[in-house]
Amino acid sequence: MKEILLLKDGEIVLKGLNRRSFEDVLKKNLKHALRSAGRFEITSAQSTIYVKPLDDDADLEKACEIVSRVFGIIAFSRAAVCEKTIESVLETAPKYLENQLNNIKTFKVEAKRSDKKFPLKSPEICREVGGEILSKFPHLKVDVHNPDLVVNVEIRDFGAYVHGEPIRGAGGIPVGTGGRAAILISGGLDSPVAAYMMAKRGIRLTAIHFASPPYTSPRAEDKVVRLLRRVSRYAGDMVMYTVPFTKLQEKIKDECPEELFTIIMRRLMMQISERIAEKYECQALITGESLGQVASQTIGALSCTDEATDMLVFRPLIGMDKQEIIDIAYKIDTYDISIEPYEDCCTVFTPKHPRTRPVLKYVKEAQEKPNFEPLVEEALQNLKVTRISADDE
């Protein structure tokens, strides 16, 4: 029995005259994501994207798993393809859904007839298919209000399709339609979730990680790579630039007031990230900060951090509490990696009594006294480049 995946667009349907360009990006993303599951033909018509296997060994189970993580799809179905006759539909529906029908008590049939030339109207299709299923599965009853299974029959221009209830997709809009931004990524819970959330809004990601060997171990950097591979299941392939930050942190520790260590460190991170982002055509920075979560994330501290860059800064977690962030980390499968006990550079030189209400004037004065620029240039000249792909897991 031939099968196909039927994908329903999400927000794309609201894009008016731009809808075609969004769909083109979505199809390109699907083709790239599905490359490890086999060869597929991807077409679109009637507000649906059709993913058709081109080989008998195409892995539809894996394809479904991949499609569930592609932003821009609100729902999808694995469906049987049959001839566009009521006889073929009646033969296909009980056979294709046999396992599900054997394990439920109630069902109903829903039919959509996009091809108005089909001789039966939707209520008539429902009646015919429902009667056929009842004759083959006498233990079943029809429940139109709260059925255990909805049997879907779609009569379209290209054929007839039978499937169970649609599976929820990732939503959002296709990655690449919202521009490019750089995520300041650490090994904690927050920044991978922030990366996921901005990818969901169509952002193509570049990652920037700050490492401070020997204070941070190679395992800490490896942890970040593994986190980004999990994020890339949703966000697609990306590049990570690792910034050698040790000398800058040591200079902050030696020449700046202790209560301002974190603020000055964050300002330098933003300034370095801005320069990397501009070089690689990113239009914004992304951080995992949440208001009030730690001392460097108060309104005053965030204001001082923002002043260090002219680039737009996205903070998708700003109004979320920790449990909400943890819930998303579980959903995208980054939680277990994030809680591994390898410290990142943000935790190495944490002051005992950080300033929660810093005054910008005094922060800038403290940052300007040391000459950080030669060390910033040195760090930028020694970036480590790592290419990230979910296929490498």
Secondary structure, 3 states (H helix, E strand, C coil): CCEEEEEEECHHHHCHHHHHHHHHHHHHHHHHHHHHHCCEEEEEECCEEEEEECCCCCCHHHHHHHHCCCCCEEEEEEEEEECCCHHHHHHHHHHHCHHHHHCCCEEEEEEEECCCCCCCCHHHHHHHHHHHHHHHCCCCEECCCCCCEEEEEEEECCEEEEECCCEECCCCECCCCCCEEEEECCCCCHHHHHHHHHHHECCEEEEEEEECCCCCCHHHHHHHHHHHHHHHHHHCCEEEEEEECHHHHHHHHHHCCHHHHHHHHHHHHHHHHHHHHHHCCCCEEECCCCCCCCHHHCHHHHHHHHCCCCCEEECCCCCCCHHHHHHHHHHCCCHHHHCCCCCCHHHHCCCCCCCCCCCHHHHHHHHHCCCCHHHHHHHHHCCEEEEECHHHC
